[in-house]
Amino acid sequence: MLPVHSPSSPSISSIAAQPSERASVYALLQKEIRRFLKVSIQTILAPMVSSLLFLVIFAFLLEGRLEPFPGVSYSAFLVPGLVMMTLQQNAFANTSSSLTQSKITGTLIFLLLSPMRPWEWLVGYLGGAVARGLACGLAVWAASLPFIDTGMFHWGWTLTFALLACLIMGSLGIIAALYAEKWDHVAAFQNFLINPLTFMAGVFYSVHNLPPVWQTISHFNPFFYLIDGFRYGVFGQADVSPWFSLSVAITATVGLLVLTHQLIARGWRIRH
């Protein structure tokens, strides 16, 4: 179990400790951000190049043959999906790789010995996931602008779904890392859960183009609502109601945040 603080009324010492608690959260967040910025070629540039290759190949093959939304070209339709795919994968990768590395190398003991509370772990790690996810998503978007101008229907919707996606994927990354005892476990989590759910969420197509059975299956995929809601923010058009997508995304986010906090508080697979 991680250190548990009593819910009694705050004393002078506890009030004095609050600035140090904020400092510890900031230190962990700063460490997570610096960690991926030091290898930005691998963590930001490489995902951007991969997404642009998807854009070039699929746009070349299908441009003019499909019109997923009325008045929206296929190449323009593809950009938000690739932005969200890159954002989600890298938010997951940031928390899963960082926490797994700390477990394997034994440096996690420094966090365990610190007075940091579970919510402070959560804020620090998820803050890094949000920063890396948004950085990768913005890189893909900026790189595509010289070739495809998608426009922007509503920035508020777009940023909301981007942030929710980062929080969901960052939480899943923490859960994967807590479970993992070696890198193969994280890779299996990503290859058999994260990647299939992402690719089947409508990154490259509108679910309205699928047979009825697959449309129904897609509606049980929470990643679909993240991508569809994000597209609504860009085009003002979506496969389902953006309000319904928002409710699903918020429910998934809150549920995963509560679960992740409880797992950290219990020390699940941290202390054997």
Contacts in CASP RR format, 6 or more apart in sequence:
PFRMAT RR
TARGET T0000
AUTHOR 0000-0000-0000
METHOD contacts of the structure
MODEL  1
MLPVHSPSSPSISSIAAQPSERASVYALLQKEIRRFLKVSIQTILAPMVS
SLLFLVIFAFLLEGRLEPFPGVSYSAFLVPGLVMMTLQQNAFANTSSSLT
QSKITGTLIFLLLSPMRPWEWLVGYLGGAVARGLACGLAVWAASLPFIDT
GMFHWGWTLTFALLACLIMGSLGIIAALYAEKWDHVAAFQNFLINPLTFM
AGVFYSVHNLPPVWQTISHFNPFFYLIDGFRYGVFGQADVSPWFSLSVAI
TATVGLLVLTHQLIARGWRIRH
1 265 0 8 1.000
1 266 0 8 1.000
1 267 0 8 1.000
1 271 0 8 1.000
2 112 0 8 1.000
2 117 0 8 1.000
2 118 0 8 1.000
2 264 0 8 1.000
2 265 0 8 1.000
2 266 0 8 1.000
2 267 0 8 1.000
3 115 0 8 1.000
3 117 0 8 1.000
4 265 0 8 1.000
5 14 0 8 1.000
5 117 0 8 1.000
17 115 0 8 1.000
20 115 0 8 1.000
21 115 0 8 1.000
21 116 0 8 1.000
21 117 0 8 1.000
21 120 0 8 1.000
24 114 0 8 1.000
24 115 0 8 1.000
24 116 0 8 1.000
24 120 0 8 1.000
25 116 0 8 1.000
25 120 0 8 1.000
25 123 0 8 1.000
25 124 0 8 1.000
28 111 0 8 1.000
28 116 0 8 1.000
28 120 0 8 1.000
28 121 0 8 1.000
28 123 0 8 1.000
28 124 0 8 1.000
28 125 0 8 1.000
29 123 0 8 1.000
29 124 0 8 1.000
29 127 0 8 1.000
29 128 0 8 1.000
32 94 0 8 1.000
32 98 0 8 1.000
32 124 0 8 1.000
32 125 0 8 1.000
32 127 0 8 1.000
32 128 0 8 1.000
32 129 0 8 1.000
32 131 0 8 1.000
33 127 0 8 1.000
33 128 0 8 1.000
33 131 0 8 1.000
33 132 0 8 1.000
35 98 0 8 1.000
36 43 0 8 1.000
36 44 0 8 1.000
36 94 0 8 1.000
36 128 0 8 1.000
36 131 0 8 1.000
36 132 0 8 1.000
36 135 0 8 1.000
37 43 0 8 1.000
43 90 0 8 1.000
43 93 0 8 1.000
43 94 0 8 1.000
43 132 0 8 1.000
43 136 0 8 1.000
44 132 0 8 1.000
44 135 0 8 1.000
44 136 0 8 1.000
44 139 0 8 1.000
45 139 0 8 1.000
47 86 0 8 1.000
47 89 0 8 1.000
47 90 0 8 1.000
47 136 0 8 1.000
47 139 0 8 1.000
47 140 0 8 1.000
48 86 0 8 1.000
48 136 0 8 1.000
48 139 0 8 1.000
48 140 0 8 1.000
48 143 0 8 1.000
50 86 0 8 1.000
51 82 0 8 1.000
51 83 0 8 1.000
51 85 0 8 1.000
51 86 0 8 1.000
51 140 0 8 1.000
52 140 0 8 1.000
52 143 0 8 1.000
52 144 0 8 1.000
54 78 0 8 1.000
54 82 0 8 1.000
54 204 0 8 1.000
55 75 0 8 1.000
55 78 0 8 1.000
55 79 0 8 1.000
55 82 0 8 1.000
55 144 0 8 1.000
55 147 0 8 1.000
55 148 0 8 1.000
58 74 0 8 1.000
58 78 0 8 1.000
58 204 0 8 1.000
59 74 0 8 1.000
59 75 0 8 1.000
59 78 0 8 1.000
59 148 0 8 1.000
62 74 0 8 1.000
63 73 0 8 1.000
63 74 0 8 1.000
63 75 0 8 1.000
64 73 0 8 1.000
64 74 0 8 1.000
65 74 0 8 1.000
66 74 0 8 1.000
66 205 0 8 1.000
66 209 0 8 1.000
67 73 0 8 1.000
67 74 0 8 1.000
68 74 0 8 1.000
68 77 0 8 1.000
68 205 0 8 1.000
68 206 0 8 1.000
68 208 0 8 1.000
68 209 0 8 1.000
69 77 0 8 1.000
69 206 0 8 1.000
69 235 0 8 1.000
69 237 0 8 1.000
70 237 0 8 1.000
72 235 0 8 1.000
72 237 0 8 1.000
73 148 0 8 1.000
75 147 0 8 1.000
75 148 0 8 1.000
76 148 0 8 1.000
76 149 0 8 1.000
76 150 0 8 1.000
76 235 0 8 1.000
77 206 0 8 1.000
77 231 0 8 1.000
77 235 0 8 1.000
78 204 0 8 1.000
79 140 0 8 1.000
79 141 0 8 1.000
79 144 0 8 1.000
79 148 0 8 1.000
79 150 0 8 1.000
79 234 0 8 1.000
80 150 0 8 1.000
80 227 0 8 1.000
80 230 0 8 1.000
80 231 0 8 1.000
80 234 0 8 1.000
80 235 0 8 1.000
81 202 0 8 1.000
81 203 0 8 1.000
81 204 0 8 1.000
81 227 0 8 1.000
81 230 0 8 1.000
81 231 0 8 1.000
82 140 0 8 1.000
82 144 0 8 1.000
82 203 0 8 1.000
83 137 0 8 1.000
83 140 0 8 1.000
83 141 0 8 1.000
83 230 0 8 1.000
84 137 0 8 1.000
84 161 0 8 1.000
84 162 0 8 1.000
84 165 0 8 1.000
84 203 0 8 1.000
84 226 0 8 1.000
84 227 0 8 1.000
84 230 0 8 1.000
85 198 0 8 1.000
85 199 0 8 1.000
85 203 0 8 1.000
85 227 0 8 1.000
86 133 0 8 1.000
86 136 0 8 1.000
86 137 0 8 1.000
86 139 0 8 1.000
86 140 0 8 1.000
87 133 0 8 1.000
87 134 0 8 1.000
87 136 0 8 1.000
87 137 0 8 1.000
87 162 0 8 1.000
87 165 0 8 1.000
87 166 0 8 1.000
87 169 0 8 1.000
88 133 0 8 1.000
88 165 0 8 1.000
88 166 0 8 1.000
88 168 0 8 1.000
88 169 0 8 1.000
88 194 0 8 1.000
88 198 0 8 1.000
88 223 0 8 1.000
88 226 0 8 1.000
89 169 0 8 1.000
89 190 0 8 1.000
89 194 0 8 1.000
89 195 0 8 1.000
89 198 0 8 1.000
90 132 0 8 1.000
90 133 0 8 1.000
90 136 0 8 1.000
90 137 0 8 1.000
91 129 0 8 1.000
91 130 0 8 1.000
91 132 0 8 1.000
91 133 0 8 1.000
91 165 0 8 1.000
91 166 0 8 1.000
91 169 0 8 1.000
91 170 0 8 1.000
92 129 0 8 1.000
92 169 0 8 1.000
92 170 0 8 1.000
92 172 0 8 1.000
92 173 0 8 1.000
92 176 0 8 1.000
92 190 0 8 1.000
92 194 0 8 1.000
93 132 0 8 1.000
93 173 0 8 1.000
93 190 0 8 1.000
94 128 0 8 1.000
94 129 0 8 1.000
94 132 0 8 1.000
94 133 0 8 1.000
94 170 0 8 1.000
95 125 0 8 1.000
95 126 0 8 1.000
95 128 0 8 1.000
95 129 0 8 1.000
95 170 0 8 1.000
95 171 0 8 1.000
95 173 0 8 1.000
95 174 0 8 1.000
95 177 0 8 1.000
96 170 0 8 1.000
96 172 0 8 1.000
96 173 0 8 1.000
96 174 0 8 1.000
96 176 0 8 1.000
96 177 0 8 1.000
96 180 0 8 1.000
96 186 0 8 1.000
96 189 0 8 1.000
96 190 0 8 1.000
97 177 0 8 1.000
97 186 0 8 1.000
98 125 0 8 1.000
98 177 0 8 1.000
99 108 0 8 1.000
99 125 0 8 1.000
99 173 0 8 1.000
99 174 0 8 1.000
99 177 0 8 1.000
99 178 0 8 1.000
100 176 0 8 1.000
100 177 0 8 1.000
100 180 0 8 1.000
100 183 0 8 1.000
100 186 0 8 1.000
101 107 0 8 1.000
102 108 0 8 1.000
102 111 0 8 1.000
103 177 0 8 1.000
103 180 0 8 1.000
103 181 0 8 1.000
103 270 0 8 1.000
104 182 0 8 1.000
104 183 0 8 1.000
108 270 0 8 1.000
111 121 0 8 1.000
112 270 0 8 1.000
112 271 0 8 1.000
118 261 0 8 1.000
118 264 0 8 1.000
118 265 0 8 1.000
119 261 0 8 1.000
121 264 0 8 1.000
122 174 0 8 1.000
122 257 0 8 1.000
122 260 0 8 1.000
122 261 0 8 1.000
122 264 0 8 1.000
125 170 0 8 1.000
125 174 0 8 1.000
126 166 0 8 1.000
126 167 0 8 1.000
126 170 0 8 1.000
126 171 0 8 1.000
126 174 0 8 1.000
129 166 0 8 1.000
129 167 0 8 1.000
129 169 0 8 1.000
129 170 0 8 1.000
129 173 0 8 1.000
130 163 0 8 1.000
130 166 0 8 1.000
130 167 0 8 1.000
133 166 0 8 1.000
134 162 0 8 1.000
134 163 0 8 1.000
134 166 0 8 1.000
137 162 0 8 1.000
144 150 0 8 1.000
150 234 0 8 1.000
150 235 0 8 1.000
151 234 0 8 1.000
152 158 0 8 1.000
152 233 0 8 1.000
152 234 0 8 1.000
153 232 0 8 1.000
153 233 0 8 1.000
153 234 0 8 1.000
153 235 0 8 1.000
153 236 0 8 1.000
154 232 0 8 1.000
154 233 0 8 1.000
154 236 0 8 1.000
155 233 0 8 1.000
156 233 0 8 1.000
157 229 0 8 1.000
157 230 0 8 1.000
157 232 0 8 1.000
157 233 0 8 1.000
157 242 0 8 1.000
158 230 0 8 1.000
158 233 0 8 1.000
158 234 0 8 1.000
160 246 0 8 1.000
161 226 0 8 1.000
161 229 0 8 1.000
161 230 0 8 1.000
161 233 0 8 1.000
161 245 0 8 1.000
161 246 0 8 1.000
161 249 0 8 1.000
162 230 0 8 1.000
164 226 0 8 1.000
164 249 0 8 1.000
164 250 0 8 1.000
164 252 0 8 1.000
164 253 0 8 1.000
165 226 0 8 1.000
165 230 0 8 1.000
165 249 0 8 1.000
167 253 0 8 1.000
167 256 0 8 1.000
167 257 0 8 1.000
168 222 0 8 1.000
168 226 0 8 1.000
168 249 0 8 1.000
168 252 0 8 1.000
168 253 0 8 1.000
168 256 0 8 1.000
169 194 0 8 1.000
171 253 0 8 1.000
171 256 0 8 1.000
171 257 0 8 1.000
171 259 0 8 1.000
171 260 0 8 1.000
172 189 0 8 1.000
172 194 0 8 1.000
172 256 0 8 1.000
173 189 0 8 1.000
174 260 0 8 1.000
174 263 0 8 1.000
174 264 0 8 1.000
175 256 0 8 1.000
175 259 0 8 1.000
175 260 0 8 1.000
175 263 0 8 1.000
176 185 0 8 1.000
176 186 0 8 1.000
176 189 0 8 1.000
176 190 0 8 1.000
177 186 0 8 1.000
178 263 0 8 1.000
178 264 0 8 1.000
178 267 0 8 1.000
178 268 0 8 1.000
178 269 0 8 1.000
178 270 0 8 1.000
179 185 0 8 1.000
179 189 0 8 1.000
179 269 0 8 1.000
180 186 0 8 1.000
180 189 0 8 1.000
181 269 0 8 1.000
197 221 0 8 1.000
197 222 0 8 1.000
197 223 0 8 1.000
198 223 0 8 1.000
200 217 0 8 1.000
200 218 0 8 1.000
200 221 0 8 1.000
200 223 0 8 1.000
200 224 0 8 1.000
201 218 0 8 1.000
201 221 0 8 1.000
201 223 0 8 1.000
201 224 0 8 1.000
201 226 0 8 1.000
201 227 0 8 1.000
202 218 0 8 1.000
202 224 0 8 1.000
202 227 0 8 1.000
202 228 0 8 1.000
203 227 0 8 1.000
206 239 0 8 1.000
207 214 0 8 1.000
207 215 0 8 1.000
207 218 0 8 1.000
207 219 0 8 1.000
207 224 0 8 1.000
207 228 0 8 1.000
207 239 0 8 1.000
208 215 0 8 1.000
208 239 0 8 1.000
210 218 0 8 1.000
218 224 0 8 1.000
219 240 0 8 1.000
222 248 0 8 1.000
222 249 0 8 1.000
222 252 0 8 1.000
225 240 0 8 1.000
225 244 0 8 1.000
225 245 0 8 1.000
225 248 0 8 1.000
225 249 0 8 1.000
226 245 0 8 1.000
226 249 0 8 1.000
228 238 0 8 1.000
228 239 0 8 1.000
228 240 0 8 1.000
228 242 0 8 1.000
228 245 0 8 1.000
229 238 0 8 1.000
229 242 0 8 1.000
229 245 0 8 1.000
229 246 0 8 1.000
229 249 0 8 1.000
231 237 0 8 1.000
231 238 0 8 1.000
232 238 0 8 1.000
232 242 0 8 1.000
232 245 0 8 1.000
233 242 0 8 1.000
238 245 0 8 1.000
264 270 0 8 1.000
END
